[in-house]
Amino acid sequence: MNLHTILTRTENGFGQRLVEWSSTRGIAAEEFDPRSEELPDGMLLINANQDFVKEDIDLHDQFDKKHIPTQKIDINGTLQVAISNFNLWLTSNKCQRVLIVGSDDLLQNENLERFLEKI
């Protein structure tokens, strides 16, 4: 996998979980600062059943308008398809620093852990 650094919002449980996950994978983790001039290479919005938090979808739209690659992954979909699509997206867009966001509701979804184990 080409992923070297994840950025996330660590003020929520989802972001904290990603920091824990990244440390076990040798991937650097950084706090996302929306005011920073240095933007990530891409953005991954993890969701369940296309249920989005308004703040996350607004952020997704901002990245899309700036022509920064974005990807949405529904963890309740087919796991292997989600993993393949994510890896293909990373490779084809040459994303090494990726902002990953999602809601705290995902922490109770067992599919989140299965997705994180496989990528």
Secondary structure, 3 states (H helix, E strand, C coil): CCCCEEEECCCCHHHHHHHHHHHHHCCEEEECCCCCCCCCCEEEEEEECCECCHHHHHHHHHHHHCCCCEEEEECCCCHHHHHHHHHHHHHHHCCCEEEEECCHHHHHCHHHHHHHHHC
